[in-house]
Amino acid sequence: MSVYHLRSIFSSLQGEGRNSGRPATFVRFATCNLNCKWCDAHKSERLALTVTEVMKEVEKRNNRSVVITGGEPTIQHGLTDLVRALKGSGYWVALETNGVNRPHHPELFDYISVSPKSEYSARYSDERMLHQANEVRIVAVTDEISAFCRNMRERITATDYYISPLEQDGKIHYRRALNLLVKLNKLTPGITPPWSLSIQMHKVLGIR
């Protein structure tokens, strides 16, 4: 039986992308296959739980939506078993991933959000990376990553494409994200759908 290495399980509102404002239980895995200097997720392990124990924690929180996040969930052994258990209990299940590795059974998820990281562009090989998702969200580490954004858009088919502001040292760089957004939409006039801004509502509201 798999033991899942977790940072936390908590209830909150989805703060980013198309599902902003949706109440959900977040299952946050520990560890990641990337090491972004600006990452705001604490990735050290706090919990080691079996499928049964994770399900009990999820049930306590009385949400019908579950977001599998990290860290990086796709590097966790036995992820498919957990998703099947959640789906078998009637939960709507979303995955948040950096997209370097495809999950073994992406069709099990109701929603996939991929956030490619420009600092690790060389890690996105066509043989291994995720090529289809519901939404793409790219953090505006600088406003000079338009080439990376356009490359990811060409290689990942999605319904929506977002630019997210970077939070670093307690400051959220909204203007940088807006500048990148405007640049991308000007580079390809009339692109459908246009690049949109993901505000990170949970940070604006000061919730987890």
N, C-alpha and C positions, 0 to 999 in steps of 0.2 A: 504494500500500500504506500502510495506517495505521501511524503511529508512536505508541506508547502512552506517555503521560507518567506515570511511576511513582515512588512513594516507595521501595518495596522489594518483594521477593518472599522469603518466609520460611516455615519449617515450624514449627507449634506445635499446641496443642490449642484447639479452639473453647471460649471461656470463658463464653459467654452463651447464654441461651435454651434451647430444647428440645434442641439438639445439643451442649450442654456436655460437654466431655471427648472430643469426636471429633477424632482426628488429621486435620490438613488442611494444605494449602499455601495461604498467604494471598497474594493478588496485590493489593497496596495501591496504588491510584491516587493521584497527587498532585492537588492543587487541589480546591476545593469551591465550590458555589454558595451556601453559607451561611458565616457567620463566628462561630460560637459561642465566646464568651470562655473558656469552661471546657474546650474541646475538647482531648483528650489525644493526638490524632493529629497528627504532624508532616506537613504537607501540601506542603512544598517539593519540587520535582522533583529526584530523584537519578539516575533512569534514563530513557532514551528507547529503547524496544525495539520491534521489529516482532513480528508474530504468531509467526513462526518462532523468534525469540529468546526470547519469553516461554514458548513451549512447551518449549524446551530447558531453561530454568530450572526449570519445573514438573517436568519429567521427572527432573531430578537429585534431587528431594526425595522421591521414592518414596511419595507419598501418593495415594490414589485419590479423595480429596475435595479440591476447590478452592473457596476462598471469595474472591469478588470483592468488595473493600471499598475504603475510601478514607480521606480525601477523599470525593468523590462520583462513583461509577462512571458514573452515567447521563448525565453531561455529557461523557463521553469519546467522541470520534469513533471509529467502528469497533468499538464494544463488541460488537455482534452477531457480527462476524467472529471475534473472539476466543472468544466463548462457543461458537460452532459448531465451531471447531477443537478446543476442549476436549471437547465432547460427542462429536465424531467420533473422539476417541482414548479414549473410554470413561470419562471422568471424571464424577463426581457434582459438580455445580456449583451453588453457592449465591451469592446476591447480598445484600449489605448496603447499604441505601440510606436516605436521609432521607425519601424518598417525595414530594418536591416535584414530581418529574417521573417519569412512567411510563417504564420501559424500552421500547424499540421492539417487542421480542418477549419479553414476560415468560414465555411458554409454554416458552421454551428452558431456563429455569432449573429445577433440581430443587427448589429451596427459595429462598424470598424472605423476608428479615427486614427490616422497615421500622421506622425509629426517627424518628418525627416530632419536631420540635423546637418546644417551646412558645414560645420567644422569637420564632419566625418564623411564628406562626399565620396571619398574613395572606397568607403565600406559598402556602398550601394551597388552591388553587382546584380546584373539581370538574372543570374542563375539562382540567387537566393532571396532577393528583396521581394517585398510585397508590391504587387502590381495593380491591385484593385481594392478600393475602400469606399466607404460612404462619404468621408470627408478627409481632406488634407489640411493640416495646420502647420505652418512653418513659422518659427520664432525669428523675429527680425533682430538677429544678433548685431548686424550692422544694416545700413540701408544700401549696401553694395553687393547684395547677394541675389540680385535679380536673375543672373544667369543660372544659379542653382535652382531657384524657384521655378523658372521656366523649364528646366531640365526635368525636375520632379513631376511637373504637371504633364509633360509629354510621356513620362514613364509610368505614372500612376493614374489610372482611370478612377474618377470620383464624381459625385454629384455636386459637391461644394469644395471650394478652395479658399483657405483663410490665411491671413497674416496675423500673428499674435505678437504683442509687445514683449520685450525682454524686461524681466525684473532682475535688478542687480544692485547689491548694497542698499537695499531698501527703497530704491527708486524704480518706478515703472516707466519705461521709455515709449510712451504712446506716440509722440511726434515722429520718432524714428520709424515705427511701424506704419504710420500713416504715409510718410514719405515713400516708403518702399511700395506700399499698396498703390499709390498714385502712379509711381514709375511703372509698375508692372502693367497696369491697365492702359497706360499711354503707349507702351511698347506694342501692345496688341489691341488696337481699337476694335470695339465691338465684340470682344471675346465673350463667349457665353458658357457658363456663368462668369461674371467678372470676379476678380479677386475681391474678397470681403474682409472686414476687420473683425477679429474675435477679441472682445474687450477683456475677457477674464473677469467675469462678473463676481466671482467669489472673492477676488482680491479687492474689488471696489467696495463690496459689502462688508469686508472684514470677517468672512466666515472661512471655515476650513475647506 
